[in-house]
Each structure stands twice: as structure tokens, then as C-alpha cells.
């Protein structure tokens, strides 16, 4: 995330934003920061594109072939990405996830509208390259507009618009590894299909015998909704929107980073048949999430009336965050 900073726009009304986020000097200038090893959050998504270069490639390949791809790709990954996953895999414990659930899922930090949250996320500014990186709001609109162009349902379009809004966790001081990254179940044996699975050797949960069994704290066939996934923007945004969107849209938001399950087909002993329909929606959505980003500017002012009307169809004027 490099030299990211957040600035509050005091001229806008209403003013729901009560916190400023300023990265520490060490995090600003050190790519090896314990909290912020990535120079840019987009480097995680660029890394995903290396692992999954074509939207449909995973559908026709066997798991063994995919595992080989992981090994080939890992040798070429950025050192900062490797460090990011080392921190993620070391720190995403059952205790940590429970702590973050308790801290955030009460949704008591503030109240704001979806569009206000989009503008708030826009405060992530990369000082090192302000002219090349698009504002965050334009990335959200790129995804939504690609879905809209394909004539998908309006709730599908809306899922594309809001799915990454949980990255506002960065503005509340959360480290990168607790905001982005592939998500996976905690409290059971880690699948070797998780990228950089060897990094779990440093995770304290390795010393808990129950967590190192195939099912761990779960029952066989417990289903996706009963899994405790590693903490990140997906789970947070799911809880913000869970009362307002159809189930397929919520699955897109909650599981779009859960690549070990929806791309690598791991944890099949925990997933049930009814989950498969939701995972199809997640895979359908991910082609827009991964493959629609570009440097073309979006007409934010021109698009705003359409999206504000769409937002109002599904969401109240303000949500709890």
C-alpha cells in the first residue's frame, strides 16, 4: 500500500466520518513493514491474475495441474507478496478472527450511505504515484459497469459496486493482511491448496491439536455459512449488507476472495450440495472482479444518478458500519 494516506473531506455533508487514518512513518517508507508489506493493495490482485490468468481456465483443469501452477507461479511472485502472505498465514488464527468479529460485526463505528462509503474509500491515496492510480471509486464503477453491460440482474450489478467497500478497514488502521488476501477456513487443518500454505508453520494454531484435524471445530458437511473464514474485507462487507441483498449477491460479497474453495475446490468435506449453486454465482462474479480493471477513466458524475437510484432500491439511506 506504499505511501497511502487518508484525508477527510470536511466540505461534504453529512459528516459521518469520525476517524483519520495516517500510516506510521515506518510503514510509509518500508516495503517490509509488519503491517504493510505491499507497496499497493492492487499488487495482491495483480498476483491473483498471475495465478488465474483466464476466467474459465480453472473449469477444465485438474487440481493436480493447478497445484503445479502454484509452484511455478510462486517462484515469480513479488517478494512483497510473499511477505504479505507470510504475515497473513502467521496471524490469521481462530482467536484473531473472533477478536475482529467482536470488534467490527456489531456495526457500531458509524452510519453512512453506500455512496458516502465509496467516497470515503476514495481517501486511499497513493502519494508515490497519484497520477497513475485511478481513484478507488472508479475501480468500483468499472466492475459494476462491466456487469451492467452484460445485462445481468440489477442486484448483480450492485454486488459489483459494493463488494470491495470493506477495504475501508484500511482507513481504520487494520494491517493489509487483515483486509485483503485469499480467505480460508480457520479452526481446521489448512489445505495445501492455499497459496503459500507452508507459511502456516508460523501460525500458533498449529499447536492446537483440534485445529489440525480435517474437520477441526466443524462437523462434516456443515456448509459454507457455518465456516469461520479468515478475517478480511469480504466478511465485514457481507455483514454490512446481509439484510438487503439476495443470497447470490451476498455469496459474491462474502466468498469472492475464498479462492481455496471456489477455485481450488478444497474443503469439499465441509461444503454441502446446496453451496454449489452459490459458488457458481461466486465464480460468475469473479470474472468481472478480476478481469475488468483498466486505466480508462470513469464518468463518476454521469454515472452517479443511475447508481444512486439502484442503491436506493435495495439499501436504506444510511447503513450501520
N, C-alpha and C positions, 0 to 999 in steps of 0.2 A: 504494500500500500504506500510505500515510499513516504514522501513529504506531504501526506494528506492532512488537511485541516478542516475544521468546520467553522463557518461564520453564520451567525443568526441574522436574518433579515428583519430588522426592527420596524420596517415601514409597513409590513403586511399586517392585516387584521383579519380574523382574530389571532391572538398570540399564544398558542398552546405550548410553545417550546420553552422549557424551563431549565435546560441544561446546555452547557457548551462543552464540546469535546476538543481537547488540544493534545496532540500526541507529545509524548515526552521527547526531549532533545535527543536522547539516545535512540529512540525509535525512529525519529526523523532521519537520522543520518547513518543508521546502521542497518544493512540488509540482513544481519544475523540477529536482530532483536528477538528476545524471548517471546515477545508478543506479536511482532510484526515482521516476520522474515521476508514476506513478499514485497517487492517494490511496488506492486499494483495488484489489487484484488483480481483484476482481469487475468492475471497470469495463471490463476487456478483454472479459469475457463479455457484459456488457451491450451493448458495442459490436457484438459478433457478432450479437446479437439484432436490432439495427437493420439490419444487412446481410442477415440471413437471417431475416425475421420469421415465416415459416411453414415447417414441416418439409418440405413437399413442393413448395414453390414453385419450387425450382431444377430440378425434374424436367421441367417443361413450358415453361421459358423458354429462349430462345436466348442464347448467350454475349454477343452484341451488346447485348441488353437488360440483361443483368447488368452489363456494363461501364458502361452509363448509370446503373444504380442505384448503382454505386460512386461515380460523380462526384456524384450527388445527396446521397448519404449523407455523403461526405467533408466537404461544406460545413457539416454539422450536428454533426460529431463533436467531443467534448470536446477542448480544447487539450492536456490532459494525455495523451489517447490519441494525438493526432498526434505529440507529443513522444516518447512511448513507441515508436511505430513508426519515428520518425526515428533513435532510438538503436539500435533493433533492426536496421534495414536498414543502418546505418552500420557496425555492429560484427560482424555475423554473416558472417565471412569463412571461407574454407577453413582458414586457419591457426588461427583461433579455434576452429572446430568440432573440428579434430584435437587441439588442446590440451585441450579439455574431455573428449573421448573418452578421452584418455590419463589425465586426472586422475580420472575417475569410473568408467569402464567396467571397470576392474579389480575393482570392487565390494569395496574393502578398507577402507571407512570404519568399518563396524560390522556387527554381526549383530543382527537383531531380527525379531520376528514381524510379520505383517501387521497384527494388531490393535495392537501396540505402535507401529507406524509411523503408524497412524491417530491414536492418542493423541498421538504426537509432533507430527504435523502440527497437531493441535489447539492447539499452543502459539503458533500465529499468532493473536495477539490484537490487535484494533484498539482502541487506547486512546481514540481520538476518538469512538467510538460503540459501546461494549461491550454495550449492551443491545439494539441492533437487529440486529447481525450474528449469524447462527447460528454456533455452533462448526463448525469445518471437518468434524468427524466426522459431523455431521448432514447436511451437503451431500452427503457420500459416500453416506450411507444413503438420502437422498432419491432419488438416481439409481438405486441398486440396488433400492429398493423399487418404483419405477415399473416397472422391467424385470420384477421378480418378479410384480407384479400383472397383467402381460400374459401370464404363463405361458411366458416364454422359458426356454431351457435354463439349467441352473444355472451353467455356465461363462460364459454371457452376463451373468447376474446378478453373478457375481464380477468380471468385467471392469468393470462399472459401479461396483463398490465400490472397486476399486484404481486405476482409470485416472488419477486425479489425484494419487496419492500421491507422484509425482515432484516435486511442489511443495515437498517438504522441502528441495530445493536452496536455497530462500529462507532456510532456517534455517542453512545452511552458508555464508551470505554472498554468494550469487550475486545479481547485479542482476536486476531484474524482466524486462528484455529478454532475459535468458539462461535464463528459466524458463518464461514464458508468451508468448503471441503466435502468430499464424499461422506454421506452419513451411513450408519450401520448400527445393528442392534448392540446394546451393551448388556452385560449380565449373563452372557453365554459365551461359548467358545468363538473366537474370531475366525471368520472364514479366511482361507488362504487366497480367496479371490478378491479380497480387499486390497486396494493398491498399497504397496509398501507394507504388507502385513508383517514383515519381520520387525518393524518398528514397535510393535506391541510388546516386545521383550522388555521395554522400559515401563510398561503400564502396571501400576500397583495391583490392578485386578487380576493379574497373572498369579498372584499369591493367594487368591480366594478359590479353593477347590470347586465350589459350586459353579462359579463363573467360567470354569474351564471345561464344563461338560457340554455336550451337544445342545441340550435344551436350557441348561442353566436355570434361571429363575422362571422360565416359561413352561407351559405344557405343550406337548406335541400338537401341532395343528391349531395353535392358539389364535392365529390370524394376525395380519399386519397391524390392525388397530390396537392390539394388546402388546405390541413390542415397544420397549423403551429405546428410542434411537438416540444416537449421539447428538449432542446439542448443537443447534445452528439456526440460521435464519428460516429454514423450512418449517420446523416445528413451531417456532414462535409465530410466524405469519399464519399458519394453519389455525392456531388458537384465536388470533385476532379476527379471522374471517369465518370461523366454523359455523356460526349461527345464520349465515346469509347466503351461502353459495351451494349449488347442487353437489352431491357426493363426488362425481367425477372431477369437478373443478377443485374440490378440497384435496382429493388424492394427488392431483397435479402439483398443488402447492406443497403438500406435506412430504411427498416422496420424490420430487424431481431430482434431488441430489443423492438418492439412495441407489447409486449405481451397482453396488454388490447384489442387490435384489432384482432390480428391473432390467439391468443389462447383463449381469454375470450369472443370474439365476441361482444365487446362493441362498441358503436358509430355506430350502424347499420343505424341510421338515416342520417349519413353523408357519409357512404360508398355507392358506386353505383355498379351495377351488373358487370360492366367491371373490377372493382377492384378485384372481387373474383378470377379470373384466376391468377392475380399477387399474391394474398395471398396464393393460393395453392403452388406456387413456393416458397414463403417465408417459409411455413410450411415444404415443402420438404427439403429445405436447412437447417432448424434449427435442424433436426435430426443429421446432420453432425457437426453443430456448438456446440451443447450441449453434444453429446454423444461419441465423438471420442478422447477426450483428455486423455492422459495416460502418464506414466513416461518413456516410451521407447524412446530412443534417435533416432533422425532422421539423416540420412546421408546428411547433408546440401550440402557438396561439390559434392557428387554424384548426387543429385537431381537438382543442380543449372542449368546445361546445358538445361535440359528439360524445366524448368520453365522460364529461360531467353528467350528461343525460343518462348514459349507460350506468355509471356509478350509482346515480340516484335510483335507478330501477331496482338495484339489489341491496344497496347499503343505506343506512341512516345517515343524516347529515354529519354526525361525528361518531367515531368508534372509540372504544377503550383500547389503550395501548400499554 
